[in-house]
Amino acid sequence: MPVHHILSITHIRKLFILCMLIFGMADVGNLFAQQKTFCNPVNIDYGYTPIPNFAQWGRHRTTADPVIVQYKNDFYLFSTNQWGYWWSPDMLHWNFVSRKFLRPWNQGYDELCAPAVGVIGDTMIVFGSTYTRQFSIWMSTNPKANEWKPLVDSFDIGGWDPAFFTDDDGRLYMYNGSSNRYPLYGIELNRKTFQPIGTRKEMYLLEPDRYGWQRFGEHSDNTFLDPFIEGAWMSKHNGKYYLQFGAPGTEFSGYADGVLVGEGPLGPFRPQSDPLSLKPGGFSRGAGHGASFQDVYKNWWHVSTSIICVKNTFERRIGIWPAGFDKDDMMYCQTEWGDYPQYLPEARRQTGKISPGWMLLNYKKPVQVSSVHAGYQANHAVDESIKTWWSAKTANKGEWIRSDLGEVSTVHAVQINYADQDVGEEFLGKSMGKYHQYILYHSVDGKSWKILADKSANKTDVPHDYIELEKPVQARYIKMVNLHMPTGKFALSGLRVFGFGKGEKPSPVEGFIVLRTEKDKRSAFIKWKSSDNAYAYKISYGIAPDKLYNSILVHDQNEYWMKYMDRTQSYYYSIQALNENGLSDPGPLIKAE
């Protein structure tokens, strides 16, 4: 190759690096490393609550009700109250597009709540929840460039928590509903005029007397309030129609998406016995009101709402989980490692290959910090709860936290989850141009430190930053030093270190029993013998030995009240223990009649 060509490539590479640094998209050390994993909650620049009454406990980030669609080989993510949307080429790097979907006749309206997003031919359409006709349906053939125009000036029938579905024959349908009294509805629309064809039909009303997971309450045991059904979404597979819905309430750990199966887009439908997406345990809980989509390799995914719900009932985040259909056309979603590192979209997913298997290395391990604000103690940063957090006294440069892994371990990745502590009063709605800066260090002895990740030049907002190392390192200590916060104090709900320890994985769990009462077949008492070297247990269950699609992660306990079953269905259960070194082998399956 001629010398001038070599030089030109070198200059181009330098220019590319400079641009990336200016815009805070990457650091030089990891610029050309190909990251293969991501970790929930999704690391996007969540806006702050736009409603003053919702900020009475303090300003906080929030969004929910996500929809992801694939459009022209990119992913587009819309969600509630964000004054815009995101697009991504790889489901890892999300680019925010600022957009207020204003009514043409009323420039005072500027928000999408629980939006419907559909693709009709080469056109993307967007519609926000409304109980009136005073909302446009917007269209775009170039959403990446923020080019939109009204497709329908006023959508006559409206709908809260709407969803669009275009069938293979080109016919268009809309589903909607959000109530603890009324069902989900469905209706066909004229594809050209968007006028309804006929009247809405009832799709489904919750049946908490049969399906335990549909019961209201944090522990699915509230008998005073009826559960809410919401968040419709339709998928099609092998000629069958899969109508998804959220229940029983957005503030609960058991917030989940169910699925109905039908032979036509307007039913009739029959429920699958278990939730499609359920995540009642772990660091980030909840998996309700979402949408299913495919990547360019035709792998299925499900995006849904995760909860925090501390500063306000509607303090929430977004999670993405692998999904699919089995040989019997049963739709499933794999949330079992939903807040551990899991693989990004790749060539045709292998069965069961959703995660590299890295374990959490610092659960409740010793922590040292530079300072402590009020009662927000250091151990809250490693207790595997997004609902609790450590806060330093200030946001000053130099505030730090150090996590002791207990032994020299192989570190593959680190997730940093910031908490909203004393956010400024001006943070109401979307705040652009904000960013975090920090440096991560690692050490074998706590005396000699090396840089693990340098984010001192970062210019992006990364509330749930995730760093996958190009090459794993040997370390016992991980230290994070704050350089800049966008607002509030330096505070973390989770400094989570992933990899492998040097010891033995746990032995198979002994004494595992499932006691299902005759009085209420929706529930069971589950108990097992504690393992000396385990920090958590993964209980998997399903309606057949080869359909253990749902799971529950339990920390620090050797019992669990299970409330999520179909009272008419037999179930199979399995349990595994986990520690820093891996998972135990599963014990024998238990059948609960």
N, C-alpha and C positions, 0 to 999 in steps of 0.2 A: 504494500500500500504506500502511495506517495507520502512524503513527510507532511505536506500541507494538509492532507486528509487527516492524518493522525492528530495534528495540532487542532484542526477544526473540531474533531470529536472531543478532544480534551477541553477545548474552550466551551463547547456546548454542555459538556458534563458539569464544568464549573459554574456555568450560568444557571443550569438546572438546580444545582445545589443551593446557589445563592437565592434563587427564587423560592425554593422550598423553605429556606430559613427565614426569609423575609415574611412569608405568609404563615410561618409557624407550623408547617405541615409535617415536619420530621426533623430529627437531629441527624447530624452527619454520620455518626457511628452506625446507625441502623438504617440509613437511607435506602440502601439497595438490598436489605434483608427482606426476604419474602415471608411475611407473617402468615401462618397457616391456621391460627386459632383466634377466637374472640371470647369474651366473657361477659355475661349479663350482670347487671343491667346494661343495656346498650349505651355506649359512650357517645352521646350526642349533646349538643348545647341546649339542654332543656330550658325553656323559658320559665320565668317566675309567675306565680299566680297573678292573673290580670284583674282579679276581683278583690277590692279592698276588704270586704267582709271575711273573705277566706284567709286573710293574712293577719287575723287578730292574734294568733299565737306566734307571729313572726313571719317575715317574708321567707318564701321557700319556693324551690323549683317544683314543677309538676306538669305532667301530661298523662294522657290515657287514651283508650279507644283507638288503638293504632290500626292502620291499614297499610300494607305494603303490596304494591303491584309491580310486576316486571313490565317495562315498556322500552322497546328498542334496545334490549340487552342491558338496561340499567334498572336498578331498584329505586322506587319512589315511595317515600314514607310520609304519610299524613297522620296527624293526631290532633287532639283537642287543645285549643287555646294557645297556639304557637305562633300566630301571625306569619305563617309561612309553612314551608315543607322542606324535606331533605331528598337528595338523590345520591346514589352510590353506585360505582361500577363493580364493587366487590363485596358488599355487605359489611365492610369494615370501616372504610373512610367515607363519612357522610358529609355532604356539602349542603349547607342551609341556603335556601332561596327565600328571601324576605318578600312576603306577599300578603296583603290584606284584601280578601275577596269581598270588595265593597259592592253594595247594591248600586246599580247605575243611578237610581233616583234618590238614594239616601246615603251620602258619604259618611254618615255617622256609624254605620255598622261595619265592624272590621274583624270579625272573628268566625272561625269554623269550630263548631262543637260536634264531636262524634261524627266526622265527615264520612260520606259515601264517596268512593273512588271506583271508577270503572273504566274499562278499555273497550271501545266499540270500533272495530277496524283499526284505523291508524290514529284514532282520536282518544285522548284521555278526557274523562269528564269528572267533575267534582261538585259535590252538593253538601251543604251543611245542614245539621238538624234544625228543624223548625216545625211548629204546630200550625203555621199559617202558610199562605201562598206567597208571602213576601220574601222570597229568596230565589236567586237565580241559580240555574245549573250552568257551570262554567266549562269551557272546552279549551283544549290546547293540542296542537301537533308538535309543539316544541317547548315542553315544560321546563327543560333544563335552562332555557334562555328566558324563562318567566314570561312567556307570550301566551296570554289568555284573552278570551272574549266570551260574552254571554252566549250560551247555546239556546237557552230558554230564559226569557226575561223574568217570568214568574212561574214557578212550578206549582200547578194548581192544587195538588193534593197534599203537598208537604210530607212530613214524616220525621219522627225523632229516632235517632240511631238507625239511619237508613243504610241500605246496601244495594248496589246494582249488580246484576248478573246478566251477561250475554251468553245465550245458549249457542250450541254448534250450528243451529239453523238460522242464527242471526236474530232471533226473537229476544226482546229485552224485558227483564223483570226487576221489580224493586221489592225489598223486604224491609220491614221496620217494626219498632215496638220497644218501649222501655217503661215497664209498669210492674207493680206487684198485684195488679187486679186484672189487667187485660192481657191477651195473648200476643204473640208475634203475628204479623200480617204479611201477606204477599199479594202481588198484583202484577199483571202484565201491562207494559207501557208500549205505546206506539213509538217505534224507533225514530220516526221522523219528527213527530210533533210532541212527543213525551206526554201526550194525553193518556189517561188510564183507559184500558180496555176492560170493560165490566167494572165490578166493584172488588174491593179488597176481600181476600179470603183468610179465615183464621188458619194459622199454621200449627201453633202449639201453645199450650198453657202448661206451666210447671206442674209437676206431680210429686211434691215433697213427701207425700205419704208412702210413695213407693221408692223413690230414689233419694237415698240419704244425703247425698252431696248437695241436693237442691234445698236443703233446710237452711233457714236464716241463722245468723250468728257466727261468732268466731269459732265456736266449737260445734257448729251445726246442731244446736240444741235449743234455739230460741223458739218458743211456742206462742209468743205474743204477736210477732210480726210476720206477715207473709213474705216470702222471698221474691226478689225482683228478677224478671227476665228481660234481657236487653241484647244489644250488640249482634244483630243478625249478620250472617255471612254465608254465601253459597259457593260450593265447589262441586265439580263434576268429575267422576272417575268411572271408567268402564260402563258407561251408560246409566250410572246411578247418580242421584243428586244428594248432596250432603249439606244440609242446612244447619249451620252452627249458631250457637247462642251463648250468652254469658249469664251466670247466676252464681250464688244467690244474692250477693251484695258486694260492691266494689271495695269495701273497707276490710274484708276478711281474708285471712290466710287461705281459706278454702275457696276463694274466688276462682271460678273455673269456666271453661267453655265446654258445653255439651254438644252433641251432634245428633241430628235426625237423618234418617235414610229414606229416600223415596224413589219411585220409578218415574216421576215427573217433576218439573220445577215448582209446581204448586201442590205437590203431594198426591195422595196422602202419605204421611211420614210415620215411621216408627223410631223411637229413640234407641240408640245404643245404650247398653246398661250402665256404662261408666262414662265419666267425663272424658272429653277428648284431651284437654289440657288441665292438669291439676298439679299444684306445687305448694302443699301446705307446710313444708319444712325447709330448713336451710337459711342461708344468709338473706336472700331476696325471695319473698313469698308471693303467691298469687299468680294466676295465669288465666285471667278472664277477659272478656270483651276484646276479641282480636280478629284476625283474618288469616286464611291460609293462602299460600302462593307457591309457585315453582321458580327455581333458578334456571339458568341457561342449560344446565345439565339434566333438567327435568326432575331433580330432587325436590321433594315437598318440604315446606317449612311452615311454621305457625308463629305469628307474632301476636303478643297479647299484653295485657296490663299487669304490672307487678305493683305491690303496695308498699307504702311506708306508713302513711296515715297517722302520723304523730302530731304534726303541727296543725293538720286539718284532715278531715275525712278524705278529702280528694287530693292528698299528697301522694303522687304515684309516679311510676317509671314504666319502662318498656323492656320486654324480654323477647328473644327469638329462640325458637326450639325446633329441632329436626322433627319432621312429621312424615306420614306416608300412609299406604294402604297395604294390608297383608294379602295373603293368597286367597282369603275368603272375602276380600273387599271390605274388611273392617278398617275404619279410619283410626289412626293412632297418632300420638304425639309423645316424644321422648323428653320429658323435663327432668329426668333423674339426675343429670349432671348440669342442670340448667343454669346454675350460678358458679360452675367450675369451667375451666377452659374447654371449649369444644371446637370442632373443626368448622372452618368456613366452607362455603360452597366449593366443591371439587368434583372431578369427574365421577359419574354415577356412584352414589354412596353405597358402600358395602353394608350389609345387614349388621347392625350392632356397632358399626364403626362411627361413633359420633364424637369421641373424645380421645385425647392422647393418654388419658389415665393419670395425669398428674394429680397428686394429692395435696391437700392443704397442710402446710408445714408449721403454722404458728398459732393454731387454735388454742386460746387461753394460755399461751406461753408468756414468760416475763416480758414486760414492756417498760422502757424508760422514756421520759419525755422532758422537754425543756421547761414546761410550765403546765399548770392545770387551772382552767377557768371554772369556778363554782363547783358543781357536782359532776362535771363531765370528765370522769376519771379515765386514766390511760388505758385500763383493761377493756374499756368499751370499744376500742379500736380492733380488738382481736377476739370478740365474743360471738362472732358469726350471727350478728343481728343488725340489720340496716336501720332498725328502730332506735338504736342507742349509739352514742358517739362520744369520742374524746374531743375536747377543745382546749387549745392553748389560750393563754391570757390575751394574746394579741395576734395580729396578722403580720407581724414584723418579719423582715428577712432574718433568717437564723433560727427561728423556732423549729424544733426538730422532734422526731419520734424514732426510737430504736427498738426493733423487735428481735428477741433472742429465740432462735429456732430450737434451742436445747442441745443440739449437736450439729456437727458439720454435715450439711445436706446438699443434694444436687438441686439447684434452683433453676427452674425453666421459665417462670413467669411471675409477674407481680401485678396485682390490681389495686388501684388507689381510689377509694370512694370518699369523696369530700362530703361534708355535712354542712347544712345551712345554719350557721351560728351567728346571730346578730347581723343579718343581712341588712344593708342600708335601705332606708325608707323609699329611696328613689327607684328601687328594683321592683317594678310592678309591670308585669308583662315581659315582652322580649327585650333583652338588653344586648345590643350588638357591641362587638369590639372588646369583649372581656376575655380574660385569659388567666391561666395558672402557670406558674413557673416553679420548678423545684429541681433538686438533684438527689438521685438515689445512690447510695453507697453499699458495698458489701465487704464483709470482713470474716476471717476465720477465727481471729482471737479477740476481736473488739478493740484492738490497738492500731493495727495497720489497715487502712481503708483504701479501697479502689472504687472508682466510679462504675456504677452498674448502668445508669441511664442519666443523661444530662439533658434536662428540659429547660435550661436557663434561657434558651432563645425561643421557646415556644410562644406563639401568639394566638393560640386557640383556646376555647373554653372546653375543658375536659373534666367534667364532674365525676366521671367513672373511668378514669384513664386505665388502660391495660397495656402492659409491656411484655411482649413475648421475646425472650432473648434469642438472638441468632445462634448462640452457643451457650449451653448451660454452664453455670459457675458453681464452684464449691464454696459454700459459705455457712457460717453459723449465725451471723448478725446481718440484718438489713436495716439501714438507716435512711430516713427521708428528711431532707432539710428544706424548709420552705424558703422560697425567694419572692414570690408574689401571689397574692390572692385577689380575685376579682372584686370581692366584697366580704364583709364580716371578719370573723376570726379564722385562724388556721385550725380547721376541725376535720376529723375523719371518722366516718362510721365503720370503715373497714380498710385496714392495711393487710392485704391478703397475699401470702407468698405460696407459690405452687411449685411442686417438684416431687422429689423422692428422698426419704430418709435412708439411713444406712442399716436399719434394723430389720426385724422380721415382721411380715404382715400378720394380722390376727389369725388365730385358729378359727375354724367354723364355729358358729354360735350354737350353744347347747341350750336345752330346756325351752325351746320355742313352742309356744302354744297359742291357739286362736280360739277364744270362747265366744261363740255366737249365740245370743239368747233366743229363746222361743218367743218371748214377749215382743222383741223388736229386731227383726232380721236385717234391718238397715245398719245395725251397729254390732261391734265385737270388741271384746277386751283382749289385747295382745300382750303377751309377757314372754320374757326370755332371761337367761342367765347372763349377767354382766361379764364382759371380757376384760381382763386386767389391762390389756394394752390397746384398747379401742377408744376413740373419742366420739364415735357416732355409729349408727346402724341404719342400713337401708332396707326398708321393708318394701318388697315388690308384690303386687297382687294383680289378679285378672280373672277372667271368666273361664280360662282354659290354661293348661300347663304351658302352652306355647303362646299365650296372650297376656303375659304379665306386663302390661304396658304402663300402668301407673305405679308410682312409688312414693314413699314418704321417708324423709331423712330425719332421724331422731338423735339429738345430742344429749349426752349426760343422763339418760334415762334407760331403764330396762322394762318399760311398759308403755303402752299407747292405747288410747281409746279411739277406735276406728269407727267413723260415722258415715262412710261414703258409699255404702253398698246398695244395690238393687235388692229389695227384700225377696224377690221371686227367683233369684239367681244363685247358684252355687259358685263358690270362689276358691281360688288357689293362692297360697301365700308362700313366700320365701323370704329369708333374711340373710344379710351379710354384714359383718363388722368391718369398719375401716379405721385406719390410722395413717400416719405419715408415710408408711411404706407400701400401702396398697390395700386391696380388698381381700377379705377372707373368701374361701370357696363357699358357695351357697350350700346350705344344709338341705335335707329332704323337703319336698313340697308338702304343705299341709292343705288338705281340702276342708273347707268350711261349708257345711250343707245349709 
